[in-house]
Amino acid sequence: MTYASPFQQTEEGCSFEGMERWEVNAAGVTIGLQVTRPRAVPWLRVVRVPRFGRGLEGPAMEEVVEALARLARRRSVLRMHIEVWSERETERAAMAAACIARGFVKAKPRNYTETVWLDLSLPEDDLLGSFHRSVRRNIRIPQKRGMVVRPITDAAALPQIREIFADAFRRTGGVPPSLDWNLLIATNGRPGRRHNVVGLFPSEGAGSAEVVSFAVAFLHGEVAEFAHAGSVREPGIRVPLSYAPAWELMVWARTEGARFWDFGGVTSGAAGTQGPLAGINAFKHYFSPETITVGEEWVLEPRELAGAFTRMIARLR
């Protein structure tokens, strides 16, 4: 059986996020694990299995989950988080049953559970035509103003990207993830890469440091994920800055064989329509009003006393 291990589960993905890498081999598949050391008990490990389960079926799923549980109990693991990710309800249900049978408990997800989902297998004109008319207009406006979207491969763009990225999280009250932007940019132009970083620039001849918006997509087998994005906030720029980079990434994903587009999560309820994330949600829903469920999280804590200790330390902090 062949299982397409998602990008974040590969060694490169761990490098981008500053983590160790372990792996589990079972049922003829290799599953990459992201591993960190908690500060309270640095002799133990917290293991994360990101974007897991899509495409695993039947006995193979059971065997892999059993191998993960066995690893958690035999090695120095404080907690193992299985972040189930699939748009298929039957796969999520099967994974839930496999986890429960091996002592995992359902937890509040740290990753997103709902997303805007697009069918990239449509002809390009049909895909573009399925968007809200304002999206189509906003994709074209930058080009009409002489702006250009291109891949970012020059480290000169890094200070501006870091500032845009940090500012986006300041506005929404979030904490930016730890990413190795140097590595992302340095590997961006390599053949066969499973990620793409693109930027919007004021003109064809603009230098890399002049980037006014950027977006990052990762490929997970046949699914492309809109992972990170940001744009400058300057009163003098009256051009929609986010739509053209997103569309450029969709076109790239299609050429790389992706059949579906995962917009990287949306927030439901009042927080999604009235809070600081309302603008981001509205941007994604302009491409499609439909939201689907893709994720849930299951946790195994094989060392209960150590787990209770770390929770007490966290409360004191």
Steps between C-alpha positions, in 0.01 A plus 500: 500500500620852425428782740594854399650640819408870525762768459513596869576141592816490291844583629489835322173589670652432841794722407268784405325477838811435711408148613666161529375226271404146593321256276280194526498225239191280492266346242751582229486874563733748670350765724710801599467635854584850622664493841567775756633510858271660760686745724354356820620143429773522233585128533160419347358582158175636362426328169277646232361306205381782270236480228461128550265236361388611156536201269558243773230235508394184682771274645777742400348777710461267798857377470649850474305633801606193699863568408467864608350401837771240553774755425348747749501241776848360430691822445532810717175659387303736722213545252423394148266718296342346190362785290249321281450676169265387224201648322349149497271439796540122473878527542469728803249262660724198439797686645297597808409136562862389457622767742238427766582130490863581587445742785500833319250764614351776290650841571438860406680537166798730482475506122200603294202267457301679228615641170393634162554222248539547124504252212817574303420234240257739330622664178684819593236732351223310683691518827552873461136541399382324816638781717304806609528770234689724745766229529549488125525878491745511792723237338532714186534849652870472605606399150306792352694730735833360381556277802636146465483171690811282501663228711722630780848346488711795618590538868472878457124457543533339844493814724183625332334156510579456869359843580182442297455158661549627855269796439222272375503310829521820705180622336315176573640442849668172402851361537689437175627144451872435507607473137844488346442765236863480385454133413160554339639769270830323430321183385217676319650480153609137516347250255239274655447723802181435696448862595484836329549852634376777272498876541323798348735779389430861393650448153685252281835651593435534872761345728418214733505728803204694355251213539159635613327166560593133504337158526625147566343170389602144588420188300363198689464237233202605289402783738656846504482701821494879516725514806627856564440846358524868580503847348621847588258753648578830334230764435656594167453153352140467380536167324376162625825326591402148604294362212760485223757304708230251607396445139865461390541223758185325379632502143834363622329228706299389197816466292653288780208259488293620796127425466372691803570828677480531879484868596677439829203518732221741585352603834134426560246681717515860619880501510503431129261779402561773758840443659853581380490203261187620321693656213705185439189283503319734262797491261489119486122482473503730198665210317228262623222541759513129593681378811585135565633314803848353458659456841492377857765410757567192714750490787673216683677573831688183598664660808215646702705632794737688272202636309336624820828664602536690172139621520562629853813685381301649212231627738763658727655675202 
